[in-house]
Amino acid sequence: MTLQTKIPPHANPPPLIRISGTHARWGARLAKPAASRSSTASRVEEKLLSDAYNHLELTWEGARIRARKYMLVAQELLIPSTAEKLAGIAEGANVSIDDGSVSMS
């Protein structure tokens, strides 16, 4: 005998959001509902990087510098619309673009 139960795909699904406008506006609207979790995540990532310093030899400030370089390349050479979205996500999440870039890269 097989017992079948219906389990919802997600107990607490994220909200459905309509997004339009520029790439930066899209990123900001997408991130705004998760702003409190994003700033917490940045602090956790900073702590994890600090704890791994002996292995990685990379500080949070060093990671921010590397991420800033990546963003410059993304803006100018690779995918400007994606760079605009990442900047919007950082704005919507209420974190600096440098901290957000570390988290997203």
Contacts in CASP RR format, 6 or more apart in sequence:
PFRMAT RR
TARGET T0000
AUTHOR 0000-0000-0000
METHOD contacts of the structure
MODEL  1
MTLQTKIPPHANPPPLIRISGTHARWGARLAKPAASRSSTASRVEEKLLS
DAYNHLELTWEGARIRARKYMLVAQELLIPSTAEKLAGIAEGANVSIDDG
SVSMS
14 33 0 8 1.000
15 33 0 8 1.000
17 29 0 8 1.000
17 30 0 8 1.000
17 33 0 8 1.000
19 25 0 8 1.000
19 26 0 8 1.000
19 27 0 8 1.000
19 29 0 8 1.000
19 30 0 8 1.000
20 26 0 8 1.000
22 84 0 8 1.000
23 81 0 8 1.000
23 82 0 8 1.000
23 84 0 8 1.000
23 85 0 8 1.000
23 88 0 8 1.000
24 84 0 8 1.000
24 85 0 8 1.000
24 87 0 8 1.000
24 88 0 8 1.000
24 91 0 8 1.000
25 88 0 8 1.000
26 85 0 8 1.000
26 88 0 8 1.000
27 85 0 8 1.000
27 86 0 8 1.000
27 88 0 8 1.000
27 89 0 8 1.000
27 91 0 8 1.000
27 92 0 8 1.000
28 88 0 8 1.000
28 89 0 8 1.000
28 91 0 8 1.000
28 92 0 8 1.000
29 92 0 8 1.000
30 89 0 8 1.000
30 92 0 8 1.000
31 38 0 8 1.000
31 88 0 8 1.000
31 89 0 8 1.000
31 90 0 8 1.000
31 91 0 8 1.000
31 92 0 8 1.000
31 93 0 8 1.000
32 92 0 8 1.000
32 93 0 8 1.000
34 93 0 8 1.000
35 92 0 8 1.000
35 93 0 8 1.000
35 94 0 8 1.000
38 93 0 8 1.000
38 94 0 8 1.000
38 95 0 8 1.000
38 100 0 8 1.000
38 103 0 8 1.000
39 93 0 8 1.000
39 94 0 8 1.000
39 95 0 8 1.000
41 103 0 8 1.000
42 95 0 8 1.000
42 99 0 8 1.000
42 100 0 8 1.000
42 102 0 8 1.000
42 103 0 8 1.000
45 102 0 8 1.000
45 103 0 8 1.000
46 60 0 8 1.000
46 99 0 8 1.000
49 56 0 8 1.000
49 58 0 8 1.000
49 59 0 8 1.000
49 60 0 8 1.000
49 63 0 8 1.000
50 59 0 8 1.000
50 60 0 8 1.000
52 58 0 8 1.000
53 59 0 8 1.000
58 66 0 8 1.000
60 102 0 8 1.000
63 102 0 8 1.000
64 98 0 8 1.000
64 99 0 8 1.000
64 101 0 8 1.000
64 102 0 8 1.000
66 102 0 8 1.000
66 105 0 8 1.000
67 98 0 8 1.000
67 100 0 8 1.000
67 101 0 8 1.000
67 102 0 8 1.000
67 104 0 8 1.000
67 105 0 8 1.000
68 98 0 8 1.000
68 101 0 8 1.000
70 101 0 8 1.000
70 105 0 8 1.000
71 83 0 8 1.000
71 86 0 8 1.000
71 87 0 8 1.000
71 97 0 8 1.000
71 101 0 8 1.000
74 80 0 8 1.000
74 82 0 8 1.000
74 83 0 8 1.000
74 86 0 8 1.000
75 83 0 8 1.000
86 97 0 8 1.000
86 100 0 8 1.000
86 101 0 8 1.000
86 104 0 8 1.000
87 97 0 8 1.000
89 100 0 8 1.000
89 104 0 8 1.000
90 96 0 8 1.000
90 97 0 8 1.000
90 99 0 8 1.000
90 100 0 8 1.000
90 101 0 8 1.000
91 97 0 8 1.000
93 100 0 8 1.000
95 103 0 8 1.000
END
